[in-house]
Amino acid sequence: MPQDISEGDSEPTQPKKRSTNSRGKRINRFLASWSRWIHIYLSMVSLVAILFFSVTGITLNHPDWFFAESTAQSTGTLNAAWLNNGNGPPPDWDEPDDSYAVSKLEVAEHLRATHSLRGTVSDFLVFEDECEVTFQGPGYAAIAKLSRETGDYTLDVTSNDLVTVMNDLHKGRHTNASWSWVIDLSAVVGTLVAISGFILIFFLRLKRTTGIVTAAVGALLMWWMYTLAIA
């Protein structure tokens, strides 16, 4: 009787081992296939983005290598009533200036349309006798100083070279929400490309050890440079 039980117990164990081994192989094949797919196609999709942020990383670190700036000045007059619209302060007004008395939208849009200004309004300062409006974009700035009494103004427009524009895009400086999405997506894709490439090395038997050691050496070098940078 014990002999029959032992024989009955030993027979189903082998199929379980085969099933476990087969499942493990399927998982490995799945990981290898998807890692390869993600690594190849995401690398192709993000090729331009990776090149852009890599190249601008160098130019951003060495801004003195490439720099050219041009400044243009112009003058004009707008409706002085926009700078003194006669409105009183709101009931809960506690700001130190009287910007409630200035029609900011009309002023900004008139300047933009008249002088083909780019970028967004980053500052609109209101003083007792004048206003100062600043438009900013990547590698671009326009500052208008307006007399609240007469409506006369001077406008200084500063435009930088293409490298400065790309550096500002790299930092997301003076950009809109759509470019912020580009930066976020590029970071996510770059992370997936790096992780999938690291996973792939585990399926290359002849290069697995060398690849892992190389990755470890690179991580240690980066850590060493980090400690030097913050020392």
C-alpha positions in Angstrom: 0.0 0.0 0.0 2.7 2.6 0.8 4.4 1.6 -2.4 1.3 2.4 -4.4 1.0 5.8 -2.7 4.6 6.7 -3.4 4.2 5.8 -7.1 1.0 7.7 -7.3 2.7 10.8 -5.8 5.8 10.7 -8.0 4.0 10.6 -11.3 2.4 14.0 -11.4 5.5 15.9 -10.2 7.3 15.7 -13.5 4.6 17.4 -15.6 4.5 20.2 -13.0 8.2 20.8 -13.5 7.8 20.8 -17.2 4.8 23.2 -17.0 6.8 25.6 -14.7 9.8 25.5 -17.1 7.6 26.1 -20.1 5.9 29.0 -18.4 9.3 30.5 -17.5 10.5 30.2 -21.1 7.4 31.9 -22.3 7.9 34.8 -19.9 11.5 35.1 -21.0 10.5 35.1 -24.7 7.8 37.6 -24.0 10.3 40.0 -22.1 12.9 39.6 -24.8 10.5 40.2 -27.6 8.8 43.2 -26.1 12.1 44.7 -24.8 13.5 44.5 -28.3 10.4 46.0 -29.9 10.3 48.9 -27.4 14.0 49.6 -27.6 14.1 49.6 -31.4 10.9 51.5 -32.3 11.0 54.0 -29.5 14.6 54.8 -30.4 13.4 55.5 -34.0 10.4 57.5 -32.9 12.4 59.6 -30.5 15.6 59.8 -32.6 15.3 63.6 -33.3 14.2 64.4 -29.8 17.2 62.5 -28.3 19.6 64.2 -30.7 18.1 67.6 -30.0 18.4 67.3 -26.2 21.9 65.7 -26.5 23.3 68.5 -28.8 21.6 71.3 -26.8 23.0 69.8 -23.6 26.5 70.7 -25.0 25.5 74.1 -26.3 23.7 74.8 -23.0 26.8 73.9 -21.0 29.0 76.2 -23.2 26.8 79.3 -24.1 29.9 81.3 -24.9 30.7 79.1 -27.9 27.7 80.4 -29.9 26.1 83.7 -29.1 24.7 86.4 -31.3 22.2 89.1 -30.2 20.4 91.9 -32.1 18.4 94.7 -30.6 15.9 96.9 -32.4 14.1 100.0 -30.9 10.9 101.6 -32.1 8.4 104.1 -30.8 4.7 104.7 -31.0 1.6 106.0 -29.4 -1.5 104.1 -28.3 -4.8 105.2 -26.9 -4.0 106.9 -23.5 -7.5 106.0 -22.2 -6.3 102.3 -22.1 -3.7 103.4 -19.5 -6.2 105.4 -17.5 -9.6 103.9 -18.0 -11.2 105.6 -15.0 -12.1 102.4 -13.1 -11.9 102.5 -9.4 -10.3 99.7 -7.2 -12.4 96.6 -6.6 -13.8 96.2 -3.1 -11.2 93.6 -2.1 -8.2 95.3 -3.8 -5.0 95.1 -1.7 -2.3 95.4 -4.4 0.3 98.2 -4.1 -0.3 99.4 -7.7 -3.4 100.6 -9.5 -3.3 98.2 -12.4 -7.1 98.0 -12.2 -7.1 101.4 -14.0 -5.2 99.9 -17.0 -6.8 97.9 -19.9 -4.0 95.4 -20.0 -5.5 93.1 -22.7 -6.0 96.0 -25.2 -2.5 97.4 -24.5 -0.8 94.0 -25.0 -2.7 93.0 -28.1 -2.2 96.4 -29.7 1.6 96.2 -29.2 1.6 92.6 -30.4 -0.4 93.4 -33.6 1.4 96.6 -34.4 5.0 95.3 -34.0 4.4 91.6 -34.7 5.7 90.7 -31.2 6.2 87.0 -30.3 6.0 85.1 -27.0 3.8 85.6 -24.1 3.3 88.5 -21.7 5.5 87.6 -18.7 5.2 91.0 -16.9 2.8 93.9 -16.9 4.0 96.5 -14.4 1.9 99.5 -13.6 3.4 102.6 -11.9 2.0 106.0 -11.2 3.2 107.6 -14.4 4.1 104.7 -16.6 3.6 101.0 -17.5 6.1 98.4 -18.5 5.1 95.4 -20.6 7.4 92.4 -21.2 6.9 89.8 -23.9 9.2 86.7 -23.7 9.8 83.7 -25.8 12.7 81.3 -26.5 15.7 83.5 -27.3 13.4 86.5 -27.5 12.4 89.5 -25.3 10.4 92.7 -26.0 10.0 95.4 -23.4 7.7 98.3 -23.9 7.7 101.4 -21.6 4.5 103.5 -21.9 3.6 106.9 -20.6 0.2 106.7 -18.8 -0.4 110.4 -19.5 0.2 110.6 -23.3 0.2 107.0 -24.4 3.7 107.4 -26.0 5.9 104.4 -25.7 9.3 103.0 -26.6 9.8 99.4 -27.5 13.1 97.4 -27.3 13.1 94.0 -29.0 16.0 91.7 -28.4 16.5 88.6 -30.6 19.1 85.9 -30.0 20.7 83.4 -32.4 19.3 79.9 -33.1 21.5 78.2 -30.6 20.2 80.4 -27.8 16.6 79.7 -28.9 17.4 75.9 -28.8 19.0 76.3 -25.4 15.8 78.0 -24.1 13.7 75.2 -25.6 16.0 72.6 -23.8 15.2 74.3 -20.5 11.6 74.9 -21.3 12.2 78.6 -20.7 9.5 81.0 -21.9 7.7 78.2 -23.7 4.0 77.2 -23.8 2.2 74.1 -22.6 2.7 72.1 -25.8 6.5 72.3 -25.6 6.2 71.2 -21.9 4.5 68.1 -23.2 7.4 67.5 -25.6 9.9 67.7 -22.8 7.9 65.3 -20.6 7.3 62.8 -23.4 10.9 62.9 -24.4 12.0 62.1 -20.9 9.6 59.2 -20.6 10.6 57.7 -23.9 14.3 58.1 -23.1 13.7 56.3 -19.8 12.0 53.4 -21.6 14.7 53.2 -24.2 17.4 53.0 -21.4 15.4 50.4 -19.3 14.5 48.2 -22.3 18.2 48.3 -23.5 19.3 47.2 -20.0 16.8 44.3 -20.0 17.9 43.1 -23.4 21.5 42.5 -22.2 20.2 39.7 -20.0 19.1 37.8 -23.1 22.5 38.0 -24.8 24.4 35.2 -23.1 27.8 35.9 -24.7 27.6 39.6 -23.8 25.6 39.5 -20.6 28.4 39.7 -18.1 30.4 42.3 -20.0 27.3 44.4 -20.5 26.3 44.3 -16.8 29.8 45.1 -15.7 30.0 48.0 -18.2 26.7 49.4 -16.9 27.9 49.1 -13.3 31.2 50.9 -14.2 29.2 53.7 -15.9 27.0 54.0 -12.8 30.0 54.3 -10.5 31.6 56.9 -12.8 28.4 58.9 -12.7 28.2 58.7 -8.9 31.9 59.7 -8.7 31.3 62.8 -10.9 28.2 63.6 -8.9 30.2 63.6 -5.6 32.8 65.9 -7.2 30.1 68.2 -8.5 28.5 68.7 -5.1 31.7 68.7 -3.0 
